[in-house]
């Protein structure tokens, strides 16, 4: 290995350690009661809809997949086969700022038809959070926070990663409550890849 490659490898290792450290700090600042309070709403939902934009949207897709593996009826807003949301349904909306217009509008629509709105955001006083029945605040930097006080990562990276990790922790608890075996969940994995 040449010196340049070794230096770059060390820089990437340092970046990974910085990211992991930010998540350790984030986990200490999280309040877990709001996430546990949404479990009954999820378990009672007829259908669960999820929405997010940009990179958060990719994390939403991962969350939807895991809910589906657990046997929930799940839809990602914006997909061509997603039906109308209705009373008795749940919308999980993730927006770091809580101001993304398409997500706020979806939240308003959900509330209008009698669905439950669950919000994941960095901003507990945002329009999305104000409309929500449940708000889970992830104390990460917003996408426009460039001062590196909360995170040295670019834009909303810590929020996006934090949402994925926190939702995976929720999935793990839902799986524990459900009691299904890994083999049972496996039967719901895609078989047309």
N, C-alpha and C positions, 0 to 999 in steps of 0.2 A: 504494500500500500504506500502511495506517495504521501508527502506531508500535507498536500492540499486535501486529499481524500480523508486523511486522519483528522484534520482540523474540522472539516465539514461534518464528519461523523460525530465528533465531540459536540459540535454546535447543535446538531439534531438531538443528541442525547440530552443536552442541557435544556433544549426547548421542551422536550417531552417531560422532563422532571419539573419544569416550571408549570406546565399545564396540569400535571398530576397534583402539584402543591396547591395550585389554585382551587382544584376540586376538593382537596382536603379542607382548605379554609372555607369553601362554600358550604360543605356539609356541616361544619360547625355553626354556621349562621342560619341554616335552614330551620324552619319550624315545621315539625312533621305532623302535628295535629290536623292542619288543613288537608293534607293529602289523605290521611286516614278517614276524614269525614266524607270523602267522595265515594268510598267503597260501597255503602248502601245504595247510592244513586246509580252506580254502575251495575250493581247486581239486580236492581229493579227495572232497569231500562229495557224497553222493547227493542230499540236499536241504539247503537252508539255511533255518532258521526264525529269526525275529527277534521280540523282545519288548521293550516299554518301556511305561511308564505316563505319563499326563499329557502334557505338552508333549514329553517325551522320546519318547513313543509316536508323535507326529507326525513326529519326526525319523527314527524307525525305519521308518515308512512310506516316507519319501523314500529311505532307504538300500535298502530292499527293492526299490523301483522300479528303482533304478540297477543293482542286482545282476541283476534280471530282464532289463534292457536288454542286459546283457553275456552273457545266455544261461544263467545259473544257474537251477536249479529252486528257487524261493523261495516261502516262506509266512510270513504274519504271524500270530503266535499270537493267537487270539481271533476270527479271521474264520471264518465259517460253513463254508467249504470247506477249511479247514486240516486236513490228515490227522494221524494219530498220528506222533510223532517216533520214530525207531528207530536201531538200530545203524548206523553209517556216516554219520549225519546230523550237522549242526552247529546249535547254538543260539547265536545272538548275543543277549546280554541286556545292555541298557543301563539302569543305575540309578545316579544320582549318589551316593546314599547307600550303595547296595549292600545295603540292608536292606528294600526294598519287598517285602512278604510274597509277593504273587502272582508276582513275578519270581524271588525266591529259590526258591519252590516249583517253578516251571517249570524252573529250573536243576537242582534235585534230581531231578526227573522225567527230564530229559534224561540226567543222569549214570547213573541207575538202569537205563536201557534201552541204555546203551552209546554214546550220542551224545557228541560233543565240545562242551564249554561254553566259549564265548568271552565275556568280561565286559568292559564299558566302564563305568568308575566313577571317582569322585573318591577312593574309600576302598579302598586296597589291602589292608586288613585286615578288610574287611566279610565277612559270611557268603557273599555272592555271589562275591566275589573268592576267598575260601578254597576254595570248591567248584570254581572254574573251572580248566580246563586251561590257558587263556591269559587273562591280565588286562592290559588296556590302561588305565593310569591317566591320567586327564585332570586336571591339577592346577588345578581350578576350584573355586569356592565351592559347597558343598552347599546344598540348598534351605533348610536351617535355619540357615545361616551368615549372620547379619545384621550382622556387625561391619564390613563393607566393606573388610577388609584385602586380600582377594583380588579382590573385584569390587564395584563400586558399583551393579551391576544388581540387580534384585529376584530373590530366591530362587535357583533353579538355572539362571538364564538363560545364564550363561557356560558351564556344562556342556553344556546343550542345544545351544547354538550351536556350541560346540567339537566336540561329537560330530559334528554335521552336517558341519562343515568338514573335520575329520580323516577322516571316512568318505568324503567326496567326494575327498580326496587319495588315499585307498586305492583308490577306484574308478578314478581316473585312472591309477594304477600298474597295476591289474589290466587296464585297457584297453590300456595300452602293452604289457604282457606278451602279451595275447591277440592284438593286432595287427589286430583287425577295423577296418574303416573306419566312419566316422560313418554312412554310408549303410546299412551292414549293421545297425548298432544301431537305426537309424530304423525298420527293418522290424518291430521288436518293440514299437514305441510303440503305445499304444491307438489303434484306428481306429474305435471306437464311442463317440465323445465327444458 
